[in-house]
Amino acid sequence: MNPLVDGMRQQRALLALEDGTVLEGRSCGARGEAFGEIVFNTSMTGYQEIVSDPSYAGQIVTLTYPQVGNYGVNEGCMQSGSPRLRALVVRDMCHAPSNWSSQTSLPDFLCGHGVVAMEGVDTRALTLRIRSAGAMRACVSTMDLDGERLVSRVVASPSISVHNFVPDVSTPTPYVVDAAGPLRFRVVALDCGEKRGITDGLAAQGCEVIVMPWDASCERVLAERPDGVFVSNGPGDPTRVAVTRHTVSQLLGRLPVFGICLGHQLMSLAAGGQIEKLPFGHHGGNEPVMNLLTGKVEVTAQNHGFGLVFPSLGALVGELSGGETDHPRDLRHWCERRLAPVVLTSRLGRVRLTHVNLNDGTPEGMQFLDVPAFSVQYHPEASPGPHDAAYLFRAFARLMEGRDDYLAIDVHEGRRF
């Protein structure tokens, strides 16, 4: 037991939200205070992968599962070199983990990386508050314990859309991840906050992955003579990542492109679509998504606060959309019809909606029909699970092979047991 952490168990901590809510708890991380956008994650396991996910840069994460830290922390589970979230809020923190692979406790880990954290919070009530009021600015503090003053400081703090967080989490220099097995493809990955599980997924398909900084130019990418380009996940508002969006716009149509999460949003912008701020986003490992091409439902891992407004891409192509020319108010309409509609964009031709979130009807994936590209809003690498969407790495390999049916893969073919 770290005596510093042990001594901090009784140290008071406050969580203040911009709507005036103030919750008291105990410190279970580093001393200090952290401002950011508060979101909730519904995963029942995988707290280490969540803490080390670069997409959480600028955010305070509350975990809905009540006890956290039971199995400790292991370096092999890290998804990046260090935690990128602003702070962590939990109901009950385990200070003495029990697992054969544990190298340290989660409180020790957070302290070592300077991450402010607090426990003793009714995270279920907090989650319900976020679900009703939306993601809000917040602060976790062990220093300023005046609730009224802390709320006023939160209200004066900047929103998550003010700052471009991608440069903060992207690799500063290129590096290479070797293929796992025989080399089949050479892929450039634009790192906007990429998780290690992603490069593992690409490598497993025989890809040598050249990971490049977020601001790599089109010319720099093409100089590697890749068979395809991957555009990664990442934090914050995609409209702030203009440099990568410009590069993606230049690459689309020149070689196969696959994007996830922020990468999906950047490809949407490149196609002329609009992005909206979701009320409280999708954060967790249990989001049901229907693949409109197969009719199968995938349980997916997600982490994003922004999303594509599908009708903004263009008008429906009636002959490719079951005769319909008016966009429905709820995209789950297409799930009921078992139909993948097609729109005509002004920049990149026809785009097909391929995946829809069954919880709220938001778009979760698209396929470009006139250029070799596709993207999804969720995480096929999971890290942690579920692994229903792992088939998408295989789909990217099939796209680079030149197959037209690259996305028509039954979800069961991608599962790992």
C-alpha positions in Angstrom: 0.0 0.0 0.0 1.3 3.4 -0.9 1.2 5.5 2.3 0.5 8.6 0.3 -2.6 7.1 -1.2 -3.6 5.5 2.1 -3.4 8.8 3.9 -5.5 10.5 1.2 -8.5 8.2 1.7 -10.1 10.5 4.1 -9.2 13.7 2.3 -12.3 15.5 1.1 -13.0 16.2 -2.5 -15.7 18.1 -4.3 -17.3 17.6 -7.7 -19.1 20.7 -9.0 -21.2 20.8 -12.2 -22.1 23.9 -14.2 -25.8 23.4 -13.4 -25.0 24.1 -9.7 -24.8 20.5 -8.5 -22.1 19.8 -5.9 -21.2 16.4 -4.7 -18.8 15.5 -1.9 -16.5 12.5 -1.7 -13.0 11.4 -0.9 -9.8 11.7 -2.9 -8.5 8.5 -4.4 -5.9 9.9 -6.8 -3.5 12.9 -7.0 -4.1 16.1 -5.0 -5.2 19.1 -7.0 -8.2 20.0 -9.2 -9.2 19.3 -12.8 -11.7 21.1 -15.0 -13.3 19.4 -18.0 -16.5 18.0 -19.6 -18.1 15.3 -17.4 -19.3 12.1 -19.1 -20.3 8.7 -17.9 -19.1 5.3 -19.1 -21.3 2.2 -18.7 -18.7 -0.5 -19.1 -18.7 -3.1 -16.4 -15.0 -3.8 -16.8 -11.9 -2.4 -18.5 -11.3 0.7 -16.3 -7.6 0.7 -17.2 -8.4 0.8 -20.9 -10.8 3.6 -20.3 -8.4 5.6 -18.2 -5.7 5.3 -20.8 -7.9 6.0 -23.9 -6.6 9.2 -25.5 -10.2 10.0 -26.7 -11.0 11.1 -23.1 -8.6 14.1 -23.3 -10.4 17.1 -21.8 -13.0 15.0 -20.0 -13.9 13.9 -16.5 -15.1 10.3 -16.5 -17.5 8.8 -14.1 -17.9 5.0 -14.2 -21.4 3.7 -13.6 -20.2 0.3 -12.4 -20.0 0.7 -8.6 -16.7 -0.9 -7.6 -13.6 0.0 -9.6 -9.9 -1.2 -9.3 -10.5 -4.8 -8.1 -8.0 -6.3 -10.4 -5.4 -3.6 -10.3 -3.3 -2.2 -13.2 -1.1 -4.0 -15.7 1.1 -2.3 -18.2 0.0 -4.7 -20.9 -3.5 -3.3 -20.9 -2.5 0.3 -21.5 -4.0 1.8 -24.6 -1.5 4.7 -24.6 1.6 5.8 -22.8 -0.2 7.6 -20.0 -3.8 8.6 -18.9 -5.3 11.5 -20.9 -8.5 12.1 -19.1 -8.8 15.1 -16.7 -10.2 13.2 -13.7 -12.0 10.1 -12.6 -15.1 9.7 -10.4 -16.2 6.4 -8.9 -18.5 5.0 -6.3 -16.1 2.7 -4.5 -12.4 2.5 -5.2 -10.5 -0.7 -4.5 -7.2 0.1 -2.8 -6.0 -3.5 -2.4 -6.5 -5.3 -5.7 -6.4 -9.1 -6.0 -5.2 -10.5 -9.3 -2.2 -12.5 -10.5 -1.4 -9.9 -13.2 -1.7 -6.8 -11.1 1.4 -4.6 -11.0 0.0 -1.8 -8.9 -3.3 -0.5 -7.6 -5.5 2.0 -9.6 -5.1 4.7 -6.9 -1.3 4.3 -7.0 -1.4 4.5 -10.8 -3.5 7.6 -10.8 -1.3 9.3 -8.2 1.8 8.4 -10.2 0.4 10.1 -13.3 -1.0 13.1 -11.5 -4.6 12.3 -12.2 -7.2 13.7 -9.8 -9.8 11.2 -8.7 -12.6 10.9 -6.1 -14.7 8.1 -4.7 -17.8 8.0 -2.4 -20.0 9.6 -5.1 -23.5 8.2 -5.9 -22.5 7.7 -9.5 -26.0 6.3 -10.5 -27.6 9.6 -9.4 -24.8 11.5 -11.2 -25.3 9.6 -14.4 -29.1 10.3 -14.3 -28.2 14.0 -13.8 -26.0 13.9 -16.9 -28.6 12.0 -18.9 -31.2 14.7 -18.1 -29.0 17.8 -18.4 -26.5 16.6 -20.9 -22.7 16.5 -20.7 -21.6 19.6 -18.7 -18.5 21.4 -17.7 -17.3 20.2 -14.3 -14.5 20.2 -11.8 -13.0 17.7 -9.3 -11.0 19.4 -6.6 -9.3 18.5 -3.4 -8.1 22.1 -2.9 -11.2 24.4 -3.3 -13.8 22.9 -1.0 -16.2 25.8 -1.2 -19.0 24.5 -3.4 -20.5 27.8 -4.4 -17.2 29.2 -5.4 -16.2 26.0 -7.3 -19.5 26.1 -9.3 -18.8 29.7 -10.4 -15.3 28.7 -11.5 -16.8 25.9 -13.5 -19.2 28.2 -15.2 -16.3 30.5 -16.2 -14.2 27.6 -17.6 -14.0 26.9 -21.4 -16.1 24.3 -23.2 -14.5 21.2 -24.7 -15.1 22.7 -28.2 -12.7 25.6 -27.7 -9.5 23.6 -27.8 -8.1 21.1 -30.4 -7.0 18.2 -28.1 -5.7 16.0 -31.0 -2.1 17.5 -31.0 -2.0 16.8 -27.2 -2.4 13.0 -27.7 -1.0 12.3 -31.2 2.5 10.8 -31.7 5.1 13.5 -32.3 7.1 11.3 -34.7 6.2 8.4 -37.0 6.8 4.8 -35.9 6.2 1.4 -37.4 4.2 -1.6 -36.0 5.1 -4.8 -37.7 2.5 -7.2 -39.2 1.5 -10.1 -37.1 2.4 -12.9 -39.4 3.0 -12.7 -43.2 3.1 -9.2 -44.6 0.1 -8.5 -46.8 -0.5 -4.7 -46.7 1.3 -1.5 -45.9 -1.0 0.9 -44.1 -0.5 4.5 -42.9 -2.4 5.3 -39.8 -3.1 9.0 -39.0 -2.8 9.1 -35.2 -5.5 11.5 -33.8 -5.4 9.7 -30.5 -5.1 6.1 -31.5 -5.5 3.2 -29.1 -2.9 0.4 -29.1 -5.7 -2.1 -29.7 -6.2 -0.6 -33.1 -2.7 -1.1 -34.4 -2.9 -4.7 -33.0 -6.1 -5.2 -35.0 -4.6 -4.0 -38.2 -1.4 -6.0 -37.6 -3.5 -9.1 -37.1 -4.7 -8.7 -40.7 -1.1 -8.8 -42.0 -0.7 -5.0 -42.1 2.6 -3.2 -41.5 1.3 0.0 -39.9 3.2 3.3 -40.3 1.7 5.5 -37.6 2.0 9.2 -38.4 1.2 12.4 -36.5 -2.2 13.9 -36.9 -0.9 16.7 -39.1 0.9 14.6 -41.7 0.2 15.9 -45.2 -1.3 14.0 -48.1 2.1 14.1 -49.8 3.9 12.7 -46.7 1.3 9.9 -46.5 1.5 9.0 -50.2 5.3 9.0 -50.0 5.1 5.8 -48.0 3.3 4.1 -51.0 0.7 2.6 -48.7 -2.0 0.1 -49.8 -4.5 2.0 -47.6 -4.9 4.7 -45.0 -6.5 4.4 -41.5 -7.9 7.5 -39.7 -8.0 6.9 -36.0 -10.2 7.8 -33.0 -9.4 10.8 -31.0 -10.7 13.5 -28.6 -12.8 16.6 -28.8 -14.7 18.4 -31.5 -13.9 17.2 -35.1 -14.5 20.7 -36.5 -11.3 21.8 -34.7 -9.2 19.2 -36.5 -9.0 21.1 -39.8 -5.6 19.9 -40.8 -6.4 16.2 -40.7 -9.8 16.8 -42.4 -7.9 18.5 -45.3 -5.5 15.6 -45.6 -8.4 13.1 -45.5 -10.2 15.1 -48.2 -7.2 14.8 -50.4 -6.7 11.1 -49.8 -10.3 10.0 -50.4 -10.6 8.6 -53.9 -6.8 8.0 -54.3 -6.6 4.8 -52.2 -8.6 2.8 -49.7 -9.5 4.6 -46.5 -11.0 3.3 -43.2 -11.9 5.6 -40.3 -13.3 5.1 -36.9 -14.8 7.4 -34.3 -13.1 10.8 -34.9 -11.8 9.4 -38.2 -15.4 8.7 -39.2 -16.4 12.3 -38.3 -13.6 13.7 -40.3 -14.6 11.6 -43.3 -18.1 12.8 -42.9 -17.0 16.4 -42.9 -14.8 15.7 -46.0 -18.0 14.4 -47.7 -19.8 17.7 -46.9 -21.7 16.5 -43.9 -22.5 18.3 -40.7 -21.5 17.3 -37.2 -23.7 17.7 -34.1 -22.9 17.7 -30.4 -24.7 14.7 -28.8 -26.5 15.3 -25.5 -24.4 13.0 -23.5 -22.5 11.0 -26.1 -21.9 7.3 -26.3 -19.4 6.0 -23.8 -19.4 2.3 -22.9 -19.1 -1.3 -24.1 -22.8 -2.2 -24.6 -24.2 0.0 -27.4 -26.3 -2.1 -29.8 -25.7 -1.3 -33.5 -27.4 -2.8 -36.5 -25.4 -3.6 -39.6 -27.9 -2.7 -42.4 -26.1 -4.8 -44.9 -26.4 -8.1 -43.0 -29.3 -7.4 -40.6 -27.2 -8.5 -37.7 -26.8 -6.6 -34.4 -23.4 -5.9 -32.9 -22.8 -5.0 -29.3 -20.2 -2.3 -29.6 -17.6 -0.3 -27.6 -18.0 3.5 -28.1 -16.5 6.7 -26.9 -17.5 9.9 -28.6 -19.5 13.1 -27.9 -20.1 14.2 -31.5 -21.8 12.6 -34.4 -22.7 12.9 -38.1 -26.1 14.3 -39.1 -26.8 11.8 -41.9 -29.4 13.8 -43.9 -26.8 16.7 -44.2 -24.7 14.6 -46.6 -27.3 15.0 -49.3 -30.6 13.9 -50.8 -31.7 10.2 -50.8 -31.2 8.3 -54.1 -34.7 6.8 -54.5 -33.8 3.9 -56.6 -31.1 2.8 -54.1 -33.2 3.6 -51.0 -36.3 1.5 -51.5 -38.0 4.2 -53.5 -37.9 6.7 -50.6 -36.7 10.3 -51.3 -37.6 11.9 -47.9 -35.2 11.4 -45.0 -37.0 9.8 -42.0 -36.9 11.6 -38.6 -35.5 8.5 -37.0 -32.8 6.4 -38.7 -34.1 3.2 -37.0 -36.7 3.4 -39.8 -34.1 1.8 -42.0 -33.5 -1.0 -39.4 -37.2 -1.9 -39.6 -37.0 -2.0 -43.4 -33.7 -3.9 -43.4 -32.5 -1.4 -46.0 -29.2 0.5 -46.3 -30.2 3.9 -47.9 -27.9 5.9 -50.2 -27.5 9.6 -50.5 -25.8 11.7 -53.1 -23.1 14.0 -51.8 -21.8 17.1 -53.6 -18.2 16.2 -53.1 -17.7 12.4 -53.2 -20.6 10.9 -55.0 -22.9 8.3 -53.4 -22.6 7.3 -49.7 -24.5 4.4 -48.1 -25.7 4.3 -44.5 -24.5 1.0 -43.2 -24.9 1.0 -39.4 -27.5 2.5 -37.0 -27.5 2.8 -33.2 -30.5 1.0 -31.9 -30.6 3.0 -28.7 -31.1 6.5 -30.2 -31.2 6.1 -34.0 -27.9 7.9 -34.7 -25.8 7.0 -37.7 -22.9 4.6 -36.8 -21.3 3.8 -40.2 -21.2 4.6 -43.8 -19.8 3.2 -47.1 -18.6 5.4 -50.0 -19.8 3.8 -53.2 -17.8 5.9 -55.7 -14.5 5.9 -53.8 -12.9 3.0 -51.9 -13.7 4.1 -48.3 -15.8 3.3 -45.3 -16.1 4.4 -41.6 -17.8 3.6 -38.4 -18.5 5.7 -35.3 -17.6 2.9 -32.8 -14.5 0.9 -31.9 -13.9 -2.4 -33.6 -10.8 -3.1 -31.5 -12.9 -2.8 -28.3 -10.0 -2.9 -25.7 -11.8 -3.9 -23.6 -14.6 -5.9 -25.3 -17.0 -6.7 -26.7 -15.5 -8.0 -29.9 -18.5 -8.2 -32.2 -17.1 -5.5 -34.5 -13.6 -7.0 -34.9 -14.7 -8.1 -38.4 -14.2 -4.5 -39.6 -10.4 -5.0 -39.7 -11.0 -7.9 -42.0 -13.3 -5.7 -44.1 -10.6 -3.2 -44.5 -8.2 -5.9 -45.7 -10.9 -7.0 -48.2 -11.3 -3.4 -49.4 -7.5 -3.2 -50.0 -7.8 -6.5 -52.0 -10.3 -4.7 -54.2 -13.4 -6.7 -53.3 -16.8 -5.0 -53.7 -18.4 -7.0 -51.0 -15.8 -6.1 -48.4 -18.4 -5.1 -45.8 -20.8 -8.0 -46.2 -19.4 -10.1 -43.4 -21.6 -11.8 -40.8 -20.8 -10.5 -37.3 -20.2 -14.1 -36.1 -17.2 -14.3 -38.4 -15.4 -11.5 -36.5 -15.9 -12.7 -33.0 -13.0 -13.9 -30.9 -13.7 -16.4 -28.1 
